[in-house]
Amino acid sequence: MKLVRLIANLGYGSRKQVALMFREGRITDPDGEVLYADDKVGHADVRIDGEPLDPPAGLVLMLHKPTGYTCSTRDPGRIVFDLLPPRFRLRSPALSPVGRLDRETSGLLLMTDDGALLHRIISPKSKLAKVYEARLAGDLRGDEGATFASGGLMLESETTPLAPATLQALAPRHARLSLTEGRYHQVRRMFAAVGNHVEALHRSRIGGLELGDLGEGQWRPLHAADLDRLFGDDP
């Protein structure tokens, strides 16, 4: 792929704008030597204003989503792309959230431009566990775990029961829930179905991948070892 197209696809600008960056001498090799648009160099050997290029197509990243942000590109309020470099919104292929967290849910969000990987993660066949911690308005009764694990819980307006999910009570009004589906507002609707209300919700884990020490609003690209953990059993 020609350098102008490569850099434009990473969102640094239109092809015309990238061509101007070449003419201005802003694109160099690691030693600071100016590159030209027809040079043949590897992705890792290109610098823009002295900084390495963003990861190439096939990018997967994890973001610690705060509350108050939506997983959208068009919402008039704050969106998760506001937490990333602005050019990430312009990448081609496009960077997309892997599933969604609603505005008032925080925690682990994956994003990728790899469509096949996205579908593998969200496919019910993968049975990747998503682990949430819920702060509740009322005390747990004690029978919620059996209800969620039964595989027979039916959410309002749906015709297919939920797959079994695992509940761990952490405190009278604090629970950890592990599920393998991703229905609309599922955790909130599950607790509503047993007469409770979720006041705060946080996703801490997907498959074997955890947030670790990633701070709220921070992100990092994932590497091969991270993806191995994602599809493995252990974090």
C-alpha positions as CSV (number, residue, x, y, z in Angstrom):
1,M,0.0,0.0,0.0
2,K,1.3,3.4,-0.9
3,L,2.3,5.6,2.1
4,V,-0.2,8.4,1.3
5,R,-3.1,5.9,1.3
6,L,-1.8,4.1,4.4
7,I,-1.5,7.3,6.5
8,A,-4.9,8.6,5.2
9,N,-6.6,5.3,6.2
10,L,-5.2,5.7,9.7
11,G,-7.2,9.0,10.0
12,Y,-4.4,11.5,9.9
13,G,-6.1,13.4,7.1
14,S,-7.4,13.2,3.5
15,R,-5.0,12.0,0.9
16,K,-4.5,15.6,-0.1
17,Q,-3.7,16.6,3.4
18,V,-1.3,13.7,3.8
19,A,0.5,14.7,0.6
20,L,0.9,18.2,2.0
21,M,2.5,16.6,5.2
22,F,5.0,14.9,3.0
23,R,5.9,18.2,1.2
24,E,6.3,19.9,4.6
25,G,8.8,17.3,5.7
26,R,6.7,16.1,8.6
27,I,6.9,12.5,7.7
28,T,10.3,10.9,8.4
29,D,12.0,7.6,9.2
30,P,13.1,6.7,12.8
31,D,16.4,8.6,12.3
32,G,14.6,11.8,11.2
33,E,15.3,11.5,7.5
34,V,12.5,12.9,5.4
35,L,10.4,10.4,3.6
36,Y,8.7,10.9,0.2
37,A,5.3,9.7,-0.8
38,D,6.8,7.1,-3.2
39,D,9.2,5.6,-0.7
40,K,8.8,2.0,0.2
41,V,9.2,1.5,3.9
42,G,7.4,-0.6,6.6
43,H,4.7,0.7,8.9
44,A,7.0,0.6,11.9
45,D,9.6,2.8,10.1
46,V,7.3,5.8,9.6
47,R,7.1,8.8,11.9
48,I,4.8,11.8,11.8
49,D,6.2,14.8,13.7
50,G,8.6,12.3,15.3
51,E,5.9,10.0,16.6
52,P,5.3,6.4,15.4
53,L,2.2,5.7,13.4
54,D,-0.9,4.4,15.1
55,P,-1.4,0.6,14.9
56,P,-2.3,-0.6,11.5
57,A,-5.6,-2.2,10.4
58,G,-6.5,-5.1,12.7
59,L,-6.4,-2.8,15.7
60,V,-8.0,-4.1,18.9
61,L,-8.1,-1.9,22.0
62,M,-9.5,-2.0,25.4
63,L,-11.1,1.1,27.0
64,H,-12.1,1.8,30.6
65,K,-15.4,3.5,29.8
66,P,-16.6,6.0,32.4
67,T,-20.3,6.6,33.0
68,G,-21.8,9.3,30.9
69,Y,-20.4,8.2,27.6
70,T,-22.3,6.4,24.8
71,C,-20.9,3.8,22.4
72,S,-21.9,5.8,19.4
73,T,-20.4,8.1,16.7
74,R,-23.5,10.3,16.4
75,D,-24.9,10.9,19.9
76,P,-25.1,14.6,20.7
77,G,-23.6,14.0,24.1
78,R,-20.3,12.6,25.1
79,I,-19.2,9.5,23.2
80,V,-16.4,6.9,23.7
81,F,-14.5,8.3,20.7
82,D,-14.0,11.5,22.7
83,L,-11.6,9.4,24.9
84,L,-9.5,8.4,21.9
85,P,-7.2,10.4,19.5
86,P,-9.6,12.3,17.2
87,R,-8.1,10.6,14.1
88,F,-9.4,7.2,15.4
89,R,-12.9,8.3,14.3
90,L,-11.6,8.6,10.7
91,R,-9.8,5.3,10.4
92,S,-10.6,3.1,7.4
93,P,-11.7,0.4,8.0
94,A,-13.8,2.0,10.8
95,L,-13.1,1.4,14.5
96,S,-16.3,0.0,16.2
97,P,-17.3,-0.9,19.8
98,V,-17.6,-4.6,20.3
99,G,-21.1,-4.8,21.7
100,R,-22.2,-1.8,23.8
101,L,-22.3,-0.5,27.3
102,D,-25.2,1.9,28.0
103,R,-24.5,5.5,29.0
104,E,-24.6,4.8,32.7
105,T,-22.6,1.6,32.7
106,S,-18.8,1.8,33.2
107,G,-16.0,-0.6,32.6
108,L,-14.3,-2.8,30.0
109,L,-15.2,-2.0,26.4
110,L,-13.4,-3.5,23.5
111,M,-13.1,-1.7,20.1
112,T,-11.8,-3.1,16.8
113,D,-11.7,-2.5,13.1
114,D,-11.5,-6.3,12.5
115,G,-15.0,-7.3,11.5
116,A,-14.4,-11.1,11.8
117,L,-12.9,-10.7,15.3
118,L,-15.8,-8.5,16.4
119,H,-18.4,-11.1,15.3
120,R,-16.4,-13.9,16.9
121,I,-16.4,-12.1,20.3
122,I,-20.1,-11.2,20.3
123,S,-21.3,-14.5,18.8
124,P,-23.3,-16.6,21.2
125,K,-21.3,-19.6,20.0
126,S,-18.2,-18.2,21.6
127,K,-19.9,-18.2,25.0
128,L,-17.5,-15.6,26.3
129,A,-18.4,-14.7,29.9
130,K,-19.1,-11.0,30.6
131,V,-18.7,-10.2,34.3
132,Y,-20.5,-7.3,35.8
133,E,-20.7,-5.8,39.3
134,A,-24.0,-4.3,40.2
135,R,-24.9,-1.9,43.1
136,L,-28.6,-2.4,43.9
137,A,-31.4,-0.3,45.3
138,G,-32.6,-3.1,47.5
139,D,-31.2,-6.1,49.4
140,L,-30.8,-9.4,47.7
141,R,-33.5,-11.8,48.7
142,G,-31.3,-14.9,48.4
143,D,-33.1,-16.7,45.6
144,E,-31.8,-14.6,42.7
145,G,-28.9,-16.9,42.0
146,A,-31.1,-19.9,41.5
147,T,-33.4,-17.9,39.3
148,F,-30.6,-16.6,37.1
149,A,-28.9,-20.0,36.9
150,S,-32.1,-21.8,35.9
151,G,-32.1,-21.0,32.2
152,G,-35.8,-20.3,32.4
153,L,-35.9,-16.5,33.2
154,M,-37.9,-14.6,30.6
155,L,-37.4,-10.9,30.2
156,E,-40.4,-8.7,29.6
157,S,-41.4,-8.5,25.9
158,E,-39.1,-11.4,24.9
159,T,-40.1,-14.9,23.8
160,T,-36.8,-16.8,24.5
161,P,-35.6,-17.4,28.0
162,L,-32.1,-16.3,29.1
163,A,-29.2,-18.7,29.1
164,P,-28.1,-19.6,32.6
165,A,-26.1,-16.9,34.4
166,T,-24.0,-17.0,37.6
167,L,-24.7,-14.7,40.6
168,Q,-22.3,-14.1,43.5
169,A,-23.5,-12.0,46.4
170,L,-20.7,-9.6,47.6
171,A,-22.8,-7.7,50.0
172,P,-26.6,-7.2,50.7
173,R,-26.8,-4.7,47.8
174,H,-23.7,-5.6,45.8
175,A,-23.6,-8.6,43.4
176,R,-21.3,-10.0,40.7
177,L,-23.1,-11.5,37.7
178,S,-21.5,-13.5,34.9
179,L,-23.4,-14.1,31.7
180,T,-22.7,-15.2,28.2
181,E,-25.3,-13.3,26.3
182,G,-25.6,-9.6,25.4
183,R,-29.2,-8.7,25.2
184,Y,-30.4,-5.1,25.4
185,H,-29.8,-3.7,29.0
186,Q,-29.7,-7.4,30.1
187,V,-28.3,-7.0,33.6
188,R,-30.6,-4.2,34.5
189,R,-33.6,-6.1,33.1
190,M,-32.6,-9.3,35.0
191,F,-32.6,-7.6,38.3
192,A,-35.9,-5.8,37.4
193,A,-37.4,-9.2,36.7
194,V,-36.7,-10.2,40.3
195,G,-38.0,-7.0,41.8
196,N,-34.8,-5.0,42.3
197,H,-33.2,-2.0,40.6
198,V,-29.6,-1.5,39.5
199,E,-28.2,1.8,40.7
200,A,-24.7,1.4,39.3
201,L,-23.2,-1.1,36.9
202,H,-19.6,-1.9,36.0
203,R,-18.2,-4.5,33.6
204,S,-14.9,-5.9,34.9
205,R,-14.2,-8.8,32.6
206,I,-14.8,-10.3,29.2
207,G,-13.6,-13.9,28.8
208,G,-10.2,-14.0,30.4
209,L,-9.5,-10.4,29.9
210,E,-9.7,-7.9,32.8
211,L,-9.2,-4.1,33.0
212,G,-6.2,-4.5,35.4
213,D,-4.8,-1.2,36.3
214,L,-6.2,0.7,33.4
215,G,-7.6,3.9,34.8
216,E,-11.1,5.3,34.0
217,G,-11.1,6.9,30.6
218,Q,-7.8,5.3,29.6
219,W,-7.2,2.8,26.8
220,R,-4.5,0.6,25.3
221,P,-4.1,-1.5,22.2
222,L,-4.3,-5.3,22.7
223,H,-1.6,-7.7,21.7
224,A,-1.6,-11.4,20.8
225,A,-1.2,-12.4,24.4
226,D,-4.2,-10.3,25.4
227,L,-6.3,-12.0,22.7
228,D,-5.1,-15.4,24.0
229,R,-6.4,-14.4,27.4
230,L,-9.6,-13.1,26.0
231,F,-10.5,-16.5,24.6
232,G,-8.9,-18.5,27.4
233,D,-10.4,-19.4,30.7
234,D,-8.2,-17.5,33.0
235,P,-7.3,-13.8,33.3
